[in-house]
Each structure stands twice: as structure tokens, then as C-alpha cells.
């Protein structure tokens, strides 16, 4: 071999490695990094050594040891447990999703870890104690997001030992409350906290003086979301929280005129006030013009109140409310809030009489939003009526939309314009940036042809929920010939057979996760084995009767959960879950 040629090739290779090692820390997108790691062995190693964050969408997709071997220097982990359906009480309580094995590996191997985010997982006090003892000196962010299994004793360990914590997030977690000592310890020991969130929890033994102390010591405190606490008790807290930009929670138990003493920080621009009624609205008016986010999900406001308040919020970017906003409120929103980026409209609770006669969102409101709020990126809405024309209008105007979710309520017997085949096609064709898509209708809402349209026009969509769509297996099979990027599919209340579901999984080449509730099952479930292949776990939750309220029982149809896993079949199956991977002839 020519010596000069060899030297030149070696130098070029060495230079490319040096350049790559300088560049790769700036590549943050996980998909880009995954592609980089496939180029050659050296790039695989460098990518592994420089990866700072990993998100695992299902805790059974890999083992803790596999993760620590692959990415030994992680600084941030996000780990999801129970399927998303658990948020709607559709998954058995004993399904699984414990963090214990992960916490043990964090304590043993992840010496650089600063950020821990557990979502829909079972966390014990012992897990929190280990985390605090071994990683407490480094931990900066702890998010226990919709988790259960722990108490305020576990939080006490965290608040005592994690003195560099800048984020403590507990929203919608089921925490057993023993006392409020955890918050007192946090206030005594922390001077760098930026975000404190125990919103929508049962943590009620909170001393407002601890919140005030926390605000005085932590000058960087920008976001506080709490459980029920009388707003009048927080006057001192608001005076001390000079950097506060976001506040949610609290309650109003006194007369409206008493709240004139409450003065919010001048930096506050994101607000959510629970149980706020018409009488307390004036306290928001002085700073409504600077609000960027408004959470009215638990406010006691009618349609007229929504119209009045929204007309005073020209800078609003995020709105969360119930369908009591009505079409009239949607029209005001479209006229006055041109910067709106995220809109979430949940179903109201008729039993609690939180709605009024105007509280109906339909194609009228959606059309107004599509024409007036063209910067919209996210919309999740429960509607009482819908038309193809409204969906076509959204496809025409909302070019930045990346997340669309629509549920058609069953309160109206007659819907103006079904099926929605052409409207859904126009929406998907027009909104090319969509990454997440959910459509939950009713029988007759979308034909097999409409399902095929979804497959043909979903080039970039990675997550999808389909509810009560299609007419037969033919629709699902037509759908499965498209969706080249789809990784996660959830199906509920559709008419598909096990065989069609299995064939669809084989067609969807990017699919990593499937959840189905309500399908045409075979006598033994063996038709699902058509989708069996290496690293693909298949689990069944048989149909069961579930107690709703104190006396009423309802039938929950069987579930299918299938997902890729480097760990193989899990070993902690409860009685309510059956693994199809254990069927003897799978290995034949």
C-alpha cells in the first residue's frame, strides 16, 4: 500500500472523528441521534457516551441494566408506566409499572443523573428514600406525574436531602397525606426552587406560611400550582413571590368583595383559579391583558363569563376550559386572541350543574377558531356536533397544527353531517405538520373509505387514537397500508377482528405499540398470534366487570396490549393480565 495514501486516509478518518465528537453534543433530537449511531461502531460509541436524555415510552420496553449499559452518562430520564388508558380508569389497578428496579439501577449506575420523570408509575416511599440518599446531592428535577403508591413520608426524604432541587412536580398523583412537614422541610432547605406543583392532589395539610417562606428564600420561583387553599391566606405569598409567572389552584370561600386585598405579582402571566365564580372575576381584570395562559377547567364560569374574560386577553396563547365556553365563547376567542397556540376544551360535568344551556361546542365554534386563530398548534375538543365543512376549514387555515384531538359527544341524537370521510381527508391533507391525531366518533361517523383516507394522508403522524371508526376489517386493512411513521396506535370501540388487527400490525412497519379495547375476539385469542415475532410482547386483559361509583357495575371489554421490548416478556404479570408470549407453540 502506498504510504502517503494510507497516511492521508488515516488523517482524514481521525479528523472526521474529532469533528464528529465536537458536533454530536449539539444534536439533541433523539431520532437524529439514533440515525447517527447506526453509521459505524465509533459513532455508536460516541453517541452512547454523549447522550444526556432518554425517554422510554413503556417501562417494560427495556431493562434498567440495558439502559445503563447503552447510555452510562445520562443526565435525564423520562419513564412511562401504565398505558394512557389508565387515566380514564380503564386499566386494572394491579397492572404493574413499578419504578423500584429503575430506582435501584439509578442508585447503582447513573452517577450523572440530574432529572428524573416518572409518569403513571407506582412509586413507594422506599424508592424516594433511596433516590434522595444516593442521588439527592445531584437531583435538580423530580417529576412524579400521575403516579401512585407513595406518601408524604417519601416526599419528606426528598425535601430534606435534595437541596439543589429546582423542580418538584406531583400533579395528579395519588399521594397519601400524613402531614405537611414535607413542604416545611422544602422551605427550610431550598433556595433554588423554580417550579413547585402539587396541583390536583389531595395534599391539603399545607401551611400557607411555608409557601410564603419558600417564596422569600427562592427568588427564582416562577411557577407554583397548589391544591385547595384559601386565596386570602396567600396574600403574603404573592407579595414575596416577586418572580412568579404562573399560579394555579387555591379556592374562593369568602365573599367576592373580600378579594380586593389580593394583589398578584406583576410578572404573573399564566393563571388557573379553581372554583372562581362570576363574583371573583374582577380580581383578574387588572392584569388580564398580559395573560398568556388561562386554565378555567375548574372555574365556575358560564358562557357569558367566558366571553367577557376572553375579550380582555389579547396575548393569550394557551386556554384550557370546558365546553361551557360554547360556540359564542369560541367566536370571542377567535376575534380577540389571535396569538392562541394551544386550545383544550374538556367535557363538562352535567351532574354537578357546571354547565349552562349555551355550553355546546359545534362546527360553528371550530370554524371560527380555524379562521381566527391561525397560529394554533394544538387542539383537543369535545364537540356536540360537527360537519365536514368545519374540518375542511381547519385543514385550510391551521397550517401549524401538530396535534389534533376531537371527541364527538353522545348528547345529541342527530348529527348534522355524517360520515366525516371528506372532512377528515381535507384536515389531514391540509395539516402536514400533524404528529399526533385522535378521532373519537360514533358508529357511522367514518366509513371504511374514511379510514383508508386517514392511512393515505398521515405521512408524519406518530401517535393515533381511533374510537368508534370504520365499518369492517376492510377499513382497518386499508388504513394499515399507509401511516409510514406511526409508532403508537390506540383503538377503542371499533368492530375489527383479531385477525385484521394482527395483519394491520404487520403492515404498519414503524409501529412499536398497540392498545385496543373493544374488538371481535376469537374463542381463544390465538388469531392474534399472526402478529407474533421476536421482541414483540402480546398481552391480554380479559373482559371484566368494574364498579363505578358505590353501586353501579359496568362491563369493560377485553384489552390487547402489544409492544416491542428488548427485555422480553415481563415477569410481574398480575392475575388480571394474560401473556400470549407464554403460549407453548409460539416457539415451534
C-alpha positions in Angstrom: 0.0 0.0 0.0 1.2 3.5 -0.8 2.4 5.1 2.4 1.2 8.6 1.6 -2.2 7.3 0.6 -2.5 5.4 3.9 -1.4 8.4 5.9 -3.9 10.6 4.1 -6.8 8.2 4.7 -5.8 7.8 8.4 -5.6 11.5 8.9 -9.0 12.1 7.2 -10.6 9.4 9.4 -9.1 10.9 12.6 -10.2 14.4 11.6 -13.8 13.2 10.9 -13.9 11.6 14.4 -12.7 14.8 16.0 -15.2 16.9 14.1 -18.0 14.4 14.9 -17.2 14.4 18.6 -17.3 18.2 18.6 -20.6 18.3 16.8 -22.7 15.4 18.3 -23.3 17.1 21.7 -25.3 19.7 19.8 -27.6 17.1 18.2 -30.5 16.9 20.6 -33.2 15.2 18.6 -33.4 11.5 19.7 -34.3 10.3 16.2 -31.3 12.2 14.7 -29.0 10.7 17.3 -30.4 7.2 16.7 -29.6 7.6 12.9 -26.1 8.8 13.8 -25.4 5.8 16.0 -26.1 3.5 13.0 -23.3 4.9 10.8 -20.4 2.9 12.3 -19.1 1.4 15.6 -17.2 4.5 16.6 -20.1 6.8 16.1 -22.3 4.4 18.1 -19.9 4.6 21.0 -19.6 8.4 20.9 -23.3 8.8 20.7 -23.7 6.5 23.7 -21.2 8.4 25.8 -22.6 11.8 25.0 -26.4 11.0 25.2 -27.8 13.2 28.0 -31.6 12.4 27.9 -33.7 9.3 27.2 -37.4 8.9 27.2 -38.8 5.3 27.4 -42.4 5.2 26.4 -43.2 2.0 28.3 -41.2 0.8 31.3 -41.2 -2.8 30.0 -39.6 -1.9 26.7 -36.1 -2.4 28.1 -34.5 -3.4 31.4 -32.8 -0.8 33.7 -29.4 -2.7 33.2 -29.8 -2.5 29.4 -30.3 1.3 29.6 -27.3 1.9 31.9 -25.0 -0.2 29.6 -26.2 1.7 26.5 -26.1 5.2 27.9 -23.9 5.3 31.1 -23.7 9.1 31.4 -27.4 10.1 31.2 -28.4 13.3 33.0 -32.1 13.0 32.4 -34.6 10.1 32.3 -38.3 10.1 31.5 -40.1 6.8 32.0 -43.7 5.9 31.4 -45.6 3.1 33.0 -49.3 2.3 32.7 -51.0 2.7 29.4 -52.6 6.1 28.7 -56.0 4.5 29.2 -55.2 4.3 32.9 -56.1 8.0 33.1 -59.7 7.0 32.3 -59.8 4.1 34.8 -59.7 1.5 32.0 -56.6 -0.3 33.2 -56.7 -2.6 36.3 -55.1 -1.1 39.4 -52.7 -4.1 39.7 -51.5 -3.9 36.1 -47.9 -3.1 37.1 -45.5 -0.3 36.3 -43.3 -0.2 39.5 -40.2 2.1 39.5 -38.3 0.1 42.1 -36.0 -1.8 39.7 -35.3 1.5 37.9 -34.5 3.4 41.1 -32.1 0.6 42.1 -30.3 1.0 38.8 -30.3 4.8 39.1 -28.7 4.4 42.5 -26.1 1.9 41.2 -25.1 3.2 37.8 -26.4 6.6 36.8 -23.9 8.8 38.6 -24.6 11.9 36.4 -28.4 11.9 36.7 -30.0 15.2 37.5 -33.5 14.9 36.1 -36.0 12.1 36.9 -39.5 12.0 35.4 -41.8 9.1 36.2 -45.3 9.1 34.6 -48.2 6.8 35.5 -46.0 4.6 37.6 -46.1 3.0 41.1 -43.6 4.8 43.4 -43.0 3.8 47.0 -41.7 5.8 49.9 -38.7 3.4 49.9 -38.0 4.3 46.3 -38.0 8.0 47.1 -35.8 7.4 50.2 -33.2 5.6 48.0 -33.3 8.3 45.4 -32.8 11.0 48.0 -30.0 9.2 49.8 -27.9 8.2 46.7 -28.7 10.9 44.1 -30.1 13.7 46.3 -27.0 15.9 46.1 -27.3 15.9 42.2 -31.0 15.8 41.7 -32.4 19.0 40.2 -35.7 17.9 38.8 -38.1 15.3 40.2 -41.5 14.8 38.4 -43.9 12.2 39.8 -46.5 12.7 37.1 -49.9 10.9 37.7 -48.1 8.4 40.0 -49.3 6.5 43.0 -48.1 4.4 45.9 -46.2 6.9 48.0 -47.0 9.2 50.9 -45.8 12.5 52.3 -43.1 10.5 54.2 -41.4 9.8 50.9 -41.6 13.5 50.0 -40.0 14.3 53.3 -36.9 12.4 52.3 -36.7 14.3 49.0 -37.3 17.7 50.5 -34.7 17.1 53.2 -31.9 15.7 51.1 -32.3 17.3 47.6 -31.2 20.8 48.3 -30.4 21.6 44.6 -34.0 20.7 43.5 -35.3 23.4 41.1 -38.4 21.4 40.1 -40.8 19.3 42.2 -43.8 18.2 40.2 -46.6 16.0 41.7 -49.6 16.9 39.6 -52.5 14.5 39.6 -50.5 12.0 41.7 -52.3 9.9 44.4 -50.3 10.9 47.5 -51.2 9.5 50.9 -51.1 12.6 53.2 -49.9 12.1 56.7 -48.9 15.7 57.4 -47.5 18.9 55.8 -43.9 18.5 57.2 -42.6 17.9 53.7 -43.4 21.4 52.5 -41.9 22.9 55.7 -38.6 21.0 55.0 -38.6 22.2 51.4 -39.0 25.8 52.6 -36.2 25.4 55.2 -33.7 23.6 52.9 -34.2 25.0 49.4 -33.1 28.3 47.9 -33.1 27.5 44.2 -36.6 26.2 43.6 -38.2 27.4 40.3 -41.2 25.1 40.0 -43.5 23.6 42.7 -46.5 21.7 41.5 -48.9 19.6 43.7 -52.0 20.6 41.7 -54.9 18.2 41.6 -53.6 16.2 44.5 -55.2 15.5 48.0 -52.4 17.4 49.8 -54.5 19.7 51.9 -52.4 20.0 55.1 -50.3 22.8 53.7 -49.3 25.7 55.8 -49.5 28.9 53.8 -46.7 30.3 55.9 -44.4 27.6 54.4 -45.3 28.8 50.9 -44.5 32.3 52.0 -41.1 31.3 53.4 -40.4 29.4 50.2 -41.2 32.5 48.1 -38.9 34.7 50.3 -36.0 32.3 50.1 -36.3 31.2 46.4 -36.1 34.4 44.4 -36.2 32.2 41.2 -39.6 30.8 41.9 -41.5 31.2 38.7 -44.3 28.5 38.8 -46.5 27.4 41.7 -49.5 25.1 41.3 -51.1 24.0 44.5 -54.2 22.2 45.8 -57.1 23.8 47.6 -56.0 26.7 49.8 -58.0 29.8 50.5 -56.7 32.6 48.3 -57.0 35.2 51.1 -54.3 33.2 53.0 -51.9 33.7 50.2 -51.6 37.5 50.3 -48.1 37.3 51.9 -47.0 34.6 49.4 -47.9 36.7 46.4 -46.1 39.7 47.9 -42.9 37.6 48.4 -43.0 35.8 45.1 -41.6 38.6 43.0 -40.6 36.4 40.1 -43.8 34.4 39.9 -45.1 33.9 36.3 -47.5 31.0 36.8 -50.0 30.2 39.6 -52.8 27.6 39.7 -55.0 26.3 42.4 -56.4 27.8 45.5 -60.1 28.4 46.2 -62.6 31.2 47.0 -64.6 30.6 50.1 -65.4 34.2 51.1 -67.5 37.0 49.6 -66.3 38.4 46.3 -65.5 41.9 47.7 -63.1 40.4 50.3 -60.7 39.5 47.5 -59.8 43.1 46.7 -56.9 42.7 49.1 -55.3 40.1 46.8 -52.6 41.6 44.6 -50.8 39.3 42.2 -47.1 39.7 41.2 -46.6 42.0 38.2 -44.8 39.2 36.4 -47.8 36.8 36.6 -48.9 35.8 33.1 -50.2 32.2 33.4 -53.2 31.6 35.7 -55.6 28.9 36.8 -58.1 29.6 39.6 -60.3 26.8 40.8 -63.9 27.4 41.8 -63.7 31.0 40.7 -67.2 32.3 40.0 -68.6 35.5 38.4 -68.2 37.4 41.7 -64.4 36.9 41.8 -63.8 37.7 38.1 -62.9 41.4 38.7 -59.7 40.4 40.5 -58.3 39.1 37.2 -59.3 42.1 35.0 -56.4 44.4 36.0 -53.8 42.0 34.6 -55.9 40.1 32.0 -54.2 41.9 29.2 -50.8 40.3 29.9 -52.1 36.7 30.4 -50.6 34.1 28.1 -52.2 31.1 29.7 -55.6 30.6 31.3 -56.8 27.4 33.0 -60.6 27.5 33.5 -61.2 23.8 33.8 -62.4 24.0 37.4 -63.7 27.6 37.3 -67.5 28.1 37.9 -68.0 30.4 34.9 -70.8 30.4 32.4 -70.7 31.2 28.7 -71.2 34.9 29.3 -68.3 35.0 31.8 -66.0 33.3 29.3 -66.9 35.9 26.7 -66.2 38.8 29.0 -62.9 37.4 30.3 -61.5 36.3 26.9 -62.3 39.6 25.4 -59.7 41.1 27.8 -56.9 38.6 27.0 -55.3 39.7 23.6 -52.0 38.0 24.4 -53.5 34.6 25.3 -51.5 31.6 23.9 -53.0 28.7 25.9 -56.6 28.2 27.0 -57.9 25.2 28.9 -61.6 25.1 29.7 -64.8 23.1 29.5 -67.4 23.1 26.7 -69.4 25.6 28.7 -67.4 28.1 26.7 -70.0 27.4 23.9 -69.8 28.5 20.3 -70.3 32.1 21.4 -67.2 31.9 23.6 -65.2 30.3 20.7 -66.2 33.1 18.5 -64.9 35.7 21.0 -61.7 33.7 21.4 -61.2 33.8 17.6 -61.8 37.5 17.4 -59.7 38.6 20.4 -57.0 36.0 20.9 -55.1 35.9 17.7 -51.9 34.5 19.3 -53.6 31.3 20.5 -51.4 28.3 20.1 -53.0 25.6 22.4 -56.7 25.0 23.0 -58.1 22.3 25.2 -61.9 22.0 25.8 -62.9 19.2 28.1 -66.4 17.8 28.6 -68.3 19.5 31.5 -69.9 17.6 34.3 -73.6 17.9 33.9 -74.3 16.1 37.2 -72.6 18.9 39.1 -74.7 21.5 37.2 -71.5 23.2 36.0 -72.9 23.8 32.5 -75.4 26.3 31.1 -77.8 26.0 28.2 -75.3 27.6 25.8 -72.5 25.2 26.7 -72.3 23.5 23.4 -69.3 23.5 21.1 -70.0 22.6 17.5 -68.8 23.2 13.9 -69.7 26.9 14.4 -67.1 27.4 17.1 -64.5 25.2 15.3 -64.9 27.1 12.1 -64.5 30.4 13.9 -61.3 29.2 15.6 -59.8 27.9 12.4 -60.3 31.3 10.7 -59.3 33.5 13.6 -56.5 31.6 15.4 -54.3 30.5 12.6 -51.2 30.1 14.8 -52.9 27.2 16.6 -50.6 24.2 17.1 -52.7 22.0 19.5 -56.4 21.5 19.8 -58.3 18.9 21.9 -62.0 19.4 22.0 -65.3 17.7 22.9 -68.0 18.7 20.4 -71.7 18.1 20.4 -72.0 18.5 16.6 -69.5 18.5 13.7 -69.5 18.8 9.9 -67.2 18.0 7.1 -67.0 21.8 6.2 -65.6 22.6 9.7 -62.9 20.0 9.3 -62.1 21.3 5.8 -61.8 24.8 7.2 -59.3 23.6 9.8 -57.3 21.9 7.1 -57.3 25.0 5.0 -56.2 27.5 7.7 -54.3 25.7 10.5 -51.0 25.0 8.8 -49.1 24.9 12.1 -51.3 22.3 13.7 -49.2 19.4 15.0 -51.7 17.8 17.5 -55.4 17.3 16.8 -57.9 15.5 19.1 -61.6 15.5 18.7 -64.3 13.6 20.6 -67.9 13.7 19.4 -70.2 13.6 22.4 -73.4 11.4 22.5 -75.6 14.1 24.0 -77.2 14.9 20.6 -79.1 12.1 18.8 -78.8 13.7 15.3 -75.5 14.9 14.0 -75.7 17.4 11.1 -73.2 15.8 8.7 -72.1 12.2 8.9 -69.9 10.4 7.8 -66.9 12.7 8.0 -64.8 11.0 5.4 -64.1 14.0 3.2 -63.6 16.4 6.1 -61.1 14.2 7.8 -59.2 13.7 4.5 -59.1 17.5 4.0 -57.9 18.1 7.5 -55.1 15.6 7.2 -54.1 16.7 3.8 -54.0 20.4 4.8 -52.2 20.0 8.2 -49.0 18.5 7.1 -47.2 19.1 10.4 -49.5 16.8 12.3 -47.6 14.4 14.6 -50.5 13.3 16.9 -54.1 12.6 15.9 -57.1 11.4 17.8 -60.6 11.0 16.4 -63.4 9.5 18.6 -66.8 9.5 16.9 -69.7 7.1 17.0 -70.9 4.3 14.7 -71.5 5.8 11.3 -69.1 8.6 11.9 -66.5 7.3 9.5 -66.7 4.7 6.8 -64.1 2.2 5.7 -63.2 4.6 3.0 -62.6 7.3 5.6 -60.3 5.0 7.5 -58.4 4.4 4.3 -58.1 8.2 3.8 -56.6 8.5 7.3 -53.9 6.0 6.3 -53.2 7.7 3.0 -52.9 11.2 4.5 -50.9 10.5 7.7 -47.3 10.7 6.5 -45.8 12.2 9.6 -48.2 11.1 12.3 -46.5 9.1 15.1 -49.4 8.7 17.6 -53.0 8.0 16.8 -56.2 7.2 18.7 -59.2 5.8 16.7 -62.5 5.5 18.5 -65.7 4.0 17.0 -64.5 4.4 13.4 -64.9 2.2 10.3 -67.4 -0.4 9.3 -65.4 -3.6 8.9 -62.0 -5.2 8.7 -61.6 -3.8 5.3 -61.3 -0.3 6.6 -58.6 -1.2 9.1 -56.6 -3.0 6.4 -56.9 -0.1 4.0 -55.7 2.2 6.9 -52.7 0.0 7.6 -51.3 0.3 4.1 -50.5 4.0 4.9 -49.2 5.7 8.1 -45.5 5.1 7.4 -44.4 7.0 10.6 -47.0 5.6 13.0 -45.3 4.3 16.2 -48.1 4.2 18.7 -51.7 3.2 17.9 -54.7 3.1 20.3 -58.1 1.8 19.1 -61.3 1.7 21.1 -64.8 0.6 20.4 -64.2 -0.5 16.8 -65.6 -3.5 15.0 -62.3 -5.1 13.9 -61.4 -8.8 14.3 -58.3 -10.2 16.0 -57.1 -11.4 12.6 -57.4 -8.0 11.0 -55.7 -6.3 13.9 -52.8 -8.7 13.7 -52.4 -8.2 9.9 -52.6 -4.4 10.3 -49.7 -4.6 12.8 -47.6 -6.4 10.3 -48.4 -3.7 7.6 -47.6 -0.8 9.9 -43.8 -1.0 9.6 -42.9 1.7 12.2 -45.4 0.5 14.8 -43.9 0.0 18.3 -47.0 -0.1 20.5 -50.7 -1.1 20.1 -53.5 -0.8 22.6 -57.0 -2.0 21.8 -60.2 -2.1 23.8 -63.3 -3.5 22.2 -62.9 -5.8 19.3 -64.3 -9.0 17.8 -62.4 -11.6 19.8 -61.8 -15.3 18.8 -62.6 -18.1 21.2 -59.1 -18.4 22.4 -57.2 -15.3 21.2 -54.9 -17.3 19.0 -55.8 -15.2 15.9 -53.6 -12.5 17.5 -50.6 -14.8 17.1 -50.4 -13.8 13.5 -48.5 -10.7 14.7 -46.1 -12.7 16.8 -42.4 -12.1 16.1 -39.1 -11.6 18.0 -39.1 -8.9 20.7 -42.9 -8.3 20.3 -44.9 -8.8 23.5 -48.6 -9.5 23.4 -50.8 -9.2 26.5 -54.5 -9.6 27.0 -56.7 -8.1 29.8 -59.8 -10.2 29.7 -63.2 -8.6 29.9 -64.3 -7.8 33.5 -66.9 -6.1 35.5 -65.9 -2.8 37.2 -67.6 -1.0 40.0 -68.4 2.6 39.0 -69.5 4.7 42.0 -70.9 2.9 45.0 -73.4 0.6 43.4 -73.2 0.6 39.6 -71.2 -2.1 37.8 -70.2 -1.8 34.1 -68.7 -4.3 31.7 -65.2 -3.4 30.5 -64.4 -5.2 27.2 -61.2 -7.1 26.8 -57.9 -5.2 26.0 -55.0 -6.0 23.8 -51.6 -4.5 24.6 -48.7 -5.3 22.3 -45.3 -3.7 22.2 -41.7 -4.1 21.2 -39.4 -4.9 24.1 -35.7 -5.7 24.3 -36.4 -7.1 27.8 -38.6 -10.0 26.6 -41.9 -10.9 28.3 -42.2 -9.2 31.7 -42.1 -11.3 34.8 -44.6 -9.4 37.1 -47.9 -10.3 35.5 -50.9 -9.8 37.8 -53.9 -12.1 37.7 -55.7 -9.6 35.5 -53.2 -9.8 32.6 -52.5 -12.8 30.4 -49.4 -13.1 28.3 -49.8 -14.6 24.8 -46.0 -15.0 24.7 -46.3 -17.9 27.0 -48.5 -19.9 24.6 -46.4 -23.2 24.1 -46.5 -23.3 20.3 -45.2 -19.8 19.8 -41.7 -21.2 19.8 -42.4 -24.0 17.3 
